[in-house]
Amino acid sequence: MPIALELASKQAVLETEIHALGRTLVAYSGGVDSAFLAWTAHQVLGADMLAVIADSPSLARTHLTEAITFAHEQNIPLEIILTSELDRAEYVRNDGARCFHCKDELFTVMEAFRATHGFDSIAYGVNLDDQGDFRPGQKAASQHHVAAPLLAAGLTKREIRELARSAGLRVWDKPASACLSSRIEYGRPVTREALTTVEQGEDALRGLGFRQFRVRHHGEIVRIEIARDELPRALSSEMAAEFTRIFKPLGFKFVTLDLEGFRSGSMNSLLPAEQLFRRA
């Protein structure tokens, strides 16, 4: 089947899946997956959908602002809710199940909102590619009976970006993002202070003009990941001085640049294999 026809077929399946959900809350973060899902749900359901973004210390202010701006641009109805994952000891201890406890908190709050406001379903933006990664949050979604329309339609990340581009959505090529807690090495407690440090560091890298990066917090050591196509710019004595100027005042004793470049979920490589497959 030609690529265009295959995409059109998957788009049709997606719309059918969404229509069957009835009045729906969409878990929205502003990333390309959730943004495309929210936009499509709005096209299909109109006023019978509501995008819901969870505000907490683990969400960078830049990402919150961008998500709100996109929803307003597309006239997508949006509700900001507060989540309290930092009040959960299981989340703060930051082991391999942290994402499970984060999503469990999110979907617990969303379920209460759904019941109070008369919605039928909750949906989130997991896609086909996510099935090949370590994502314990998917177990929480399953336990809360959260729908996964993008996955049901068999859409990959690349296909979602292409559909978003075809729809004229400016977020189609937005770099992948994740919560600030994912930057903190497993076993190191997630604290407001650590999250703020990571956020300030990433804001500074953004200010230097880098587009795809992560600030990995390893206690006294910061490990900076920058996309490989941007890495040559980072590999200079002048930029090394900039990194030192930025990160030493944030409390790091050692400032390092990861020569492998940016890798989504690179912290997972530090987990033992048995923990990667352990149930939350």
Number of C-alpha atoms within 10 A of each C-alpha: 6 7 9 11 10 12 19 13 12 19 20 13 18 23 19 14 18 26 15 11 20 15 21 26 27 28 23 27 26 24 21 24 24 22 26 24 28 31 25 19 29 22 13 16 19 14 13 17 27 23 27 20 23 22 17 17 21 25 18 20 14 11 16 17 11 15 21 19 13 17 18 12 10 13 11 22 18 19 13 13 14 13 21 16 20 19 10 12 12 16 22 19 17 21 17 24 20 23 23 21 23 25 20 21 21 22 25 16 16 24 20 10 15 18 11 9 9 10 18 15 21 26 25 24 22 24 21 16 13 14 11 7 11 14 19 21 18 20 17 22 22 12 10 16 14 19 21 23 23 28 18 16 20 16 22 17 16 12 18 20 20 17 20 22 15 10 13 10 19 11 19 21 14 13 11 11 16 16 16 22 27 24 23 22 20 21 13 15 17 23 17 13 10 21 22 16 20 24 23 17 21 23 16 16 21 13 10 12 9 17 14 21 23 27 25 24 23 16 14 11 16 25 17 23 23 25 18 16 10 16 19 10 12 20 12 11 9 10 13 15 10 15 20 16 12 18 23 15 10 16 14 17 13 14 17 15 17 14 15 11 18 20 15 15 14 15 16 18 9 11 15 10 10 8 13 17 11 10 11 15
